């Protein structure tokens, strides 16, 4: 599921706004209060009813900007878990993102039924993260607990490289 990012222009028609909307993965909001969160890991190993999130608004300006660029990047969006991408990402000053977030207590463990993700404007298409995890696990033929063990899928970049290599060998 993805969270919509809607451009705000009062002169646009609903159709224009919808066509300009960007769908962003790994974004949710707290059930209580609606505070936005980035979902670092959908589940925790051995704790399928918990997830790891951060509130990007608590990062200072430069780190928040770099974090959001990492989240919105092609690699961040193609990652099965955002945390896999953040493991190899750095802030603009060279500090590794995921270790920094962990060491400075920005990452919070939350029950998956307290995080909502959305696939539409307003409350259209909203689903609790625990329900989404069940749907993903069912689709993949595994248990929710096994979601935390899945490796990051190959990114579009590595797939493009692979297909170029295959074509050049022919």
ABEGO torsion letter per residue (X at the ends): XBBBBBBBBAABBAAAAAAABBBBBGBBBBABGGBBBBBABABBBGBAABBBBBBAAABBAAAAAAAAAAAABAAAAABABAAAAAAABBBAAGBBAAAAAAAAGABBBBBAAABBBBAEBEABGBBBAAAAAAAAAAAAGBBAAAAAABBBBBBAAAAAAAAAAAAAAX
